[in-house]
Amino acid sequence: MKYTINHAYSSRRDGQQFGPWQAGDVVELEPADAEWVNRDSPGCLAEAKAKAKAETKADDGGERQQQPTADRQHRGGRNRSS
């Protein structure tokens, strides 16, 4: 199940690391683990709400804000010596 982190959190239980997480992160945990995290730090987790597919655009290029630049180390096929 997916949960949204409400405040910064990090802990370790039985050799398993939980976090470090920042507020706003979305994590996937088993319900028993999520219950333990909320007992350890009340209010840390909230069930994540699923985004509607209509809200996301397929052509928006993902979450990148900037267009990717050309690979500067790419060696083109042309000869630069002439």
Contacts in CASP RR format, 6 or more apart in sequence:
PFRMAT RR
TARGET T0000
AUTHOR 0000-0000-0000
METHOD contacts of the structure
MODEL  1
MKYTINHAYSSRRDGQQFGPWQAGDVVELEPADAEWVNRDSPGCLAEAKA
KAKAETKADDGGERQQQPTADRQHRGGRNRSS
1 28 0 8 1.000
1 29 0 8 1.000
1 30 0 8 1.000
1 31 0 8 1.000
1 34 0 8 1.000
1 47 0 8 1.000
2 26 0 8 1.000
2 27 0 8 1.000
2 28 0 8 1.000
2 47 0 8 1.000
2 48 0 8 1.000
3 26 0 8 1.000
3 27 0 8 1.000
3 28 0 8 1.000
3 29 0 8 1.000
3 34 0 8 1.000
3 45 0 8 1.000
3 46 0 8 1.000
3 47 0 8 1.000
3 48 0 8 1.000
4 24 0 8 1.000
4 25 0 8 1.000
4 26 0 8 1.000
4 45 0 8 1.000
4 46 0 8 1.000
4 47 0 8 1.000
4 48 0 8 1.000
4 49 0 8 1.000
5 21 0 8 1.000
5 22 0 8 1.000
5 23 0 8 1.000
5 24 0 8 1.000
5 25 0 8 1.000
5 26 0 8 1.000
5 27 0 8 1.000
5 44 0 8 1.000
5 45 0 8 1.000
6 23 0 8 1.000
6 24 0 8 1.000
6 43 0 8 1.000
6 44 0 8 1.000
6 45 0 8 1.000
6 46 0 8 1.000
7 23 0 8 1.000
7 41 0 8 1.000
7 43 0 8 1.000
7 44 0 8 1.000
8 20 0 8 1.000
8 21 0 8 1.000
8 22 0 8 1.000
8 23 0 8 1.000
9 18 0 8 1.000
9 19 0 8 1.000
9 20 0 8 1.000
9 21 0 8 1.000
9 37 0 8 1.000
9 41 0 8 1.000
9 44 0 8 1.000
10 17 0 8 1.000
10 18 0 8 1.000
10 19 0 8 1.000
10 20 0 8 1.000
10 21 0 8 1.000
11 17 0 8 1.000
11 18 0 8 1.000
11 19 0 8 1.000
11 37 0 8 1.000
11 40 0 8 1.000
11 41 0 8 1.000
12 18 0 8 1.000
13 36 0 8 1.000
13 40 0 8 1.000
16 33 0 8 1.000
18 29 0 8 1.000
18 33 0 8 1.000
18 37 0 8 1.000
19 27 0 8 1.000
21 27 0 8 1.000
26 48 0 8 1.000
29 37 0 8 1.000
29 45 0 8 1.000
34 45 0 8 1.000
37 44 0 8 1.000
37 45 0 8 1.000
38 44 0 8 1.000
38 45 0 8 1.000
END
